[in-house]
């Protein structure tokens, strides 16, 4: 039985990005040893999309109110990496990690897997 999923972000500044996830996003965590933090994520869902290019994986964080979340993150020092756009399936934005990578954030406008959870 599968008991969970483990997501890995490869980054050029792991220490700074870990601090961002802990201090700015407020993710709970455990120290797996020597400061190697493993973060608790909110409930997750998995989608499979077709592509004509190379297969790849993406990570998006979801929220209920993107405007409020962006204000909260900005107040905590996060850099908003792109303005909110309506993609049809949701309102999309993103925040910049200290390493320079973007972490997309969206407010879904589609049914989510958790809408029908037991």
C-alpha positions in Angstrom: 0.0 0.0 0.0 1.3 3.5 -0.9 1.4 5.6 2.3 2.4 9.0 0.8 4.5 10.9 -1.7 7.9 12.6 -1.3 8.6 15.6 -3.4 12.1 16.8 -4.0 13.1 20.3 -5.0 16.6 20.5 -6.5 18.0 23.9 -5.9 21.3 25.9 -6.0 20.7 27.2 -2.5 19.1 24.5 -0.4 19.7 26.1 3.0 18.0 29.4 1.9 15.1 27.6 0.2 14.6 25.4 3.3 14.4 28.6 5.5 11.9 30.1 3.1 9.6 27.0 3.3 9.9 26.9 7.1 9.7 30.7 7.9 7.8 32.2 5.0 5.4 29.4 4.0 5.2 28.1 7.5 5.5 24.5 6.6 5.9 22.1 9.5 9.0 19.9 9.4 11.3 17.3 10.9 15.0 17.4 11.0 16.2 14.2 9.3 19.7 14.9 10.6 22.4 17.6 10.2 19.8 20.2 9.5 18.3 18.3 6.6 14.6 19.4 6.9 11.8 17.4 5.5 8.6 19.4 5.3 4.9 18.5 5.9 2.9 19.4 2.8 -0.8 20.2 2.7 -3.1 17.5 1.2 -2.0 16.8 -2.4 -3.4 15.6 -5.6 -1.8 14.2 -8.8 -2.8 15.0 -12.4 -1.5 13.4 -15.6 -1.4 15.7 -18.6 -0.4 14.8 -22.2 2.7 16.4 -23.7 4.2 16.4 -27.2 7.6 17.4 -25.6 9.8 15.6 -23.1 8.1 14.2 -20.1 8.5 16.3 -16.9 7.1 16.9 -13.5 5.8 20.1 -11.9 4.9 21.2 -8.4 2.1 23.8 -7.8 0.9 24.9 -4.4 -2.9 25.5 -4.1 -4.8 28.0 -2.0 -8.4 29.0 -1.4 -7.9 32.8 -1.9 -4.9 33.7 -4.0 -5.1 37.5 -3.4 -5.1 37.0 0.4 -2.3 34.4 0.2 -0.1 36.6 -1.9 -0.6 39.5 0.5 0.3 37.3 3.5 3.4 35.9 1.7 4.5 39.4 0.7 4.2 40.6 4.3 6.5 37.7 5.3 9.1 38.9 2.7 8.3 36.7 -0.3 8.8 38.1 -3.8 5.8 37.6 -6.0 7.3 36.3 -9.3 4.3 36.8 -11.6 1.0 38.7 -11.5 -2.2 36.7 -11.1 -3.6 35.5 -14.4 -6.9 33.7 -15.0 -6.0 30.4 -16.8 -9.6 29.1 -16.9 -8.8 26.2 -14.7 -7.6 28.6 -11.9 -6.0 31.9 -10.9 -2.2 31.4 -11.3 0.7 33.3 -9.7 4.0 32.3 -8.1 6.6 33.2 -5.5 10.3 33.4 -6.0 12.4 31.1 -3.8 15.7 32.5 -2.5 17.6 30.3 -5.0 15.8 32.1 -7.8 13.5 29.2 -8.7 9.8 29.9 -9.0 7.2 28.1 -7.0 3.8 28.4 -8.8 0.7 29.1 -6.6 -2.9 28.8 -7.8 -6.5 29.1 -6.7 -8.3 26.2 -8.4 -11.4 26.8 -10.4 -11.8 23.1 -11.1 -13.1 20.4 -8.9 -10.2 19.1 -6.7 -9.6 15.5 -5.6 -10.3 16.7 -2.0 -13.7 18.0 -2.9 -14.8 14.4 -3.0 -12.7 12.9 -0.3 -14.4 10.6 2.2 
